[in-house]
C-alpha cells in the first residue's frame, strides 16, 4: 500500500499492533511502509521499445501511405508515451520483473531501513522491523540479534511469511496489523516484558 493509502484508521490499527506486541514482550517494533523498493527503468524501457517497434511495423506494412518523417517521429513518440505510462503502472512493472529480483530489492531496502531507523540500537538488541513495500506486494520481517537467537527459526520464518502473505493478498492495514499483533504470542514466551521495561523506539508507522 502506498503511503497515501495508509489512512488514519490504518495508522491507528498498525500502531495498536505495535503496542500489543510491546505490551507482552521486550521487543521494540517499528513498521515502515514504502511505495516501492526497487528500480524499474528496465520495465519502462522494455515497454517503450516494444511499442515503438510495433508502431514502426504498423507504418511499414499498413495499406495507408505515410510520409517519411512519420517513420522516425511516430515510433519515438509512441515508445516514449508507452514508457511513461509504464512508469505509472505498478502492476505492469511488477509483471515485467522477476519475483526473485523484487524479493531481493525488498530485503535490501528492509535492511537499509533497519539501520536508518535505529532499530538495531536497542539496549538488549530486541529491535524488530516490519517493512512493507506496495509495488512489490511484499514485506520483510527483520529481527535484531536478541530476537533471532532466542526465537525458533521455523516459527520466526512462519511469522514473516504470514505478514508477507497478508501484503501479497492485499489485505490492507487491518490484515497486516492482525499478523503483526500475532507476534505477541510468538515473542512473549521468549522475550518476556520486564516490569522496568523502557519504550526505546516510537510506536508509530514510518511512511
C-alpha positions as CSV (number, residue, x, y, z in Angstrom):
1,X,0.0,0.0,0.0
2,X,1.4,3.4,-0.8
3,X,1.7,5.9,2.0
4,X,-1.4,7.7,0.6
5,X,-3.5,4.6,1.2
6,X,-2.5,4.3,4.9
7,X,-5.3,6.4,6.3
8,X,-5.7,7.4,9.9
9,X,-7.6,4.3,10.7
10,X,-4.8,2.2,9.1
11,X,-2.2,4.0,11.1
12,X,-4.2,3.5,14.2
13,X,-4.5,-0.2,13.6
14,X,-0.8,-0.7,12.9
15,X,0.2,1.4,15.9
16,X,-2.2,-0.7,18.1
17,X,-0.5,-3.8,16.8
18,X,2.9,-2.4,17.8
19,X,1.7,-1.7,21.3
20,X,0.1,-5.1,21.6
21,X,3.4,-6.8,20.9
22,X,5.4,-4.5,23.2
23,X,2.8,-4.9,26.0
24,X,3.8,-8.5,26.5
25,X,7.4,-8.7,25.3
26,X,10.6,-6.7,25.5
27,X,10.7,-6.4,21.7
28,X,10.8,-2.9,20.1
29,X,8.7,-3.0,16.9
30,X,8.9,-0.4,14.1
31,X,6.7,-0.6,11.0
32,X,7.8,1.1,7.8
33,X,5.7,1.4,4.6
34,X,7.2,2.3,1.3
35,X,5.6,2.8,-2.2
36,X,8.3,0.7,-3.8
37,X,11.8,-0.7,-3.1
38,X,13.4,-1.3,-6.5
39,X,14.4,0.3,-9.8
40,X,12.0,-0.4,-12.7
41,X,13.6,1.6,-15.5
42,X,14.2,-1.7,-17.3
43,X,10.4,-2.4,-17.4
44,X,9.6,1.0,-18.7
45,X,12.3,0.8,-21.4
46,X,11.1,-2.7,-22.5
47,X,7.5,-1.4,-22.9
48,X,8.7,1.6,-24.8
49,X,10.9,-0.4,-27.2
50,X,8.1,-3.0,-27.8
51,X,5.5,-0.3,-28.5
52,X,8.0,1.7,-30.7
53,X,8.8,-1.4,-32.8
54,X,5.1,-2.2,-33.1
55,X,4.4,1.3,-34.3
56,X,7.1,1.1,-36.9
57,X,5.8,-2.3,-38.0
58,X,2.4,-0.9,-38.5
59,X,3.7,2.0,-40.5
60,X,5.7,-0.3,-42.7
61,X,3.0,-2.8,-43.5
62,X,-0.1,-0.6,-43.4
63,X,-2.1,-0.2,-46.6
64,X,-2.1,3.5,-45.8
65,X,0.8,5.6,-47.1
66,X,2.7,7.7,-44.6
67,X,5.2,10.5,-45.1
68,X,8.8,9.6,-44.4
69,X,9.1,11.7,-41.2
70,X,6.3,9.6,-39.6
71,X,8.6,6.6,-39.7
72,X,11.0,8.4,-37.4
73,X,8.8,10.5,-35.2
74,X,5.9,8.2,-34.6
75,X,7.8,5.2,-33.1
76,X,9.8,7.6,-30.8
77,X,6.7,9.4,-29.6
78,X,4.6,6.2,-29.1
79,X,7.5,4.5,-27.4
80,X,8.2,7.4,-25.1
81,X,4.5,7.6,-24.2
82,X,4.3,3.9,-23.5
83,X,7.4,4.1,-21.3
84,X,5.8,6.9,-19.4
85,X,2.6,5.0,-18.9
86,X,4.5,2.0,-17.7
87,X,6.3,4.2,-15.1
88,X,2.8,5.0,-13.7
89,X,1.6,1.4,-13.7
90,X,2.8,-0.6,-10.7
91,X,1.1,-3.8,-11.9
92,X,2.9,-3.7,-15.3
93,X,6.2,-3.0,-13.7
94,X,5.7,-5.9,-11.3
95,X,4.6,-8.2,-14.1
96,X,7.8,-7.4,-16.1
97,X,10.2,-8.0,-13.2
98,X,11.1,-11.5,-11.8
99,X,9.7,-12.2,-8.4
100,X,13.1,-13.2,-7.2
101,X,14.6,-9.8,-8.1
102,X,11.7,-8.0,-6.5
103,X,12.1,-10.0,-3.3
104,X,15.9,-9.2,-3.3
105,X,15.1,-5.5,-3.6
106,X,12.6,-5.6,-0.7
107,X,15.1,-7.4,1.6
108,X,17.9,-5.0,0.8
109,X,15.6,-2.0,1.4
110,X,14.4,-3.5,4.6
111,X,17.9,-4.0,6.0
112,X,18.7,-0.4,5.0
113,X,15.7,0.9,6.8
114,X,16.6,-1.3,9.8
115,X,19.8,0.7,10.2
116,X,18.5,4.1,9.2
117,X,15.6,3.9,11.7
118,X,17.9,2.9,14.5
119,X,16.1,-0.4,15.1
120,X,19.5,-2.0,15.8
121,X,20.3,0.4,18.7
122,X,18.1,-1.0,21.4
123,X,19.9,-1.9,24.7
124,X,19.1,-5.6,24.5
125,X,19.2,-5.9,20.7
126,X,15.5,-6.7,20.6
127,X,14.5,-4.4,17.8
128,X,12.2,-5.7,15.0
129,X,11.4,-4.0,11.7
130,X,8.2,-4.8,9.8
131,X,8.9,-3.5,6.3
132,X,6.1,-3.3,3.8
133,X,6.6,-2.4,0.1
134,X,3.5,-1.7,-2.0
135,X,4.6,-2.1,-5.6
136,X,6.3,-5.4,-4.9
137,X,3.3,-6.5,-2.8
138,X,5.8,-7.9,-0.3
139,X,7.1,-7.5,3.2
140,X,10.1,-8.4,5.2
141,X,10.4,-9.1,8.9
142,X,13.9,-8.2,10.3
143,X,14.8,-9.0,13.8
144,X,17.9,-8.0,15.7
145,X,20.3,-10.5,17.3
146,X,18.5,-10.5,20.6
147,X,15.4,-11.7,18.8
148,X,16.5,-14.2,16.2
149,X,18.8,-16.0,18.6
150,X,16.0,-16.9,21.0
151,X,13.0,-17.4,18.8
152,X,13.0,-20.8,16.9
153,X,13.9,-20.1,13.2
154,X,10.9,-22.1,11.9
155,X,8.4,-20.0,14.0
156,X,10.1,-16.8,13.0
157,X,10.0,-17.6,9.3
158,X,6.4,-18.6,9.6
159,X,5.6,-15.2,11.1
160,X,7.5,-13.5,8.4
161,X,5.6,-15.5,5.7
162,X,2.3,-14.6,7.3
163,X,3.0,-10.9,7.2
164,X,4.3,-11.1,3.6
165,X,1.2,-13.2,2.7
166,X,-1.1,-10.5,4.1
167,X,0.6,-7.9,1.9
168,X,0.6,-10.1,-1.2
169,X,-3.1,-10.8,-0.8
170,X,-3.8,-7.1,-0.5
171,X,-5.4,-7.4,2.9
172,X,-4.6,-3.8,3.8
173,X,-3.6,-2.2,7.0
174,X,-6.1,-4.2,9.1
175,X,-4.8,-7.5,7.8
176,X,-1.2,-6.6,8.3
177,X,-2.0,-5.3,11.8
178,X,-3.6,-8.6,12.6
179,X,-0.4,-10.5,11.6
180,X,1.8,-8.1,13.5
181,X,-0.3,-8.4,16.6
182,X,0.1,-12.2,16.3
183,X,3.8,-11.6,17.1
184,X,2.8,-11.0,20.7
185,X,2.0,-14.7,21.1
186,X,5.2,-15.7,19.5
187,X,7.6,-13.3,21.3
188,X,6.0,-13.3,24.8
189,X,7.4,-16.6,25.9
190,X,10.9,-16.0,24.6
191,X,11.2,-12.2,25.3
192,X,9.0,-11.5,28.3
193,X,8.5,-7.9,29.2
194,X,10.2,-6.8,32.3
195,X,8.5,-4.6,34.9
196,X,11.0,-1.8,34.3
197,X,10.9,-2.1,30.5
198,X,11.6,1.2,28.7
199,X,10.0,2.0,25.4
200,X,13.1,2.8,23.4
201,X,11.6,3.4,19.9
202,X,8.5,5.4,19.0
203,X,5.3,3.4,18.5
204,X,4.5,4.9,15.1
205,X,4.3,3.9,11.5
206,X,7.0,5.4,9.2
207,X,5.7,6.4,5.8
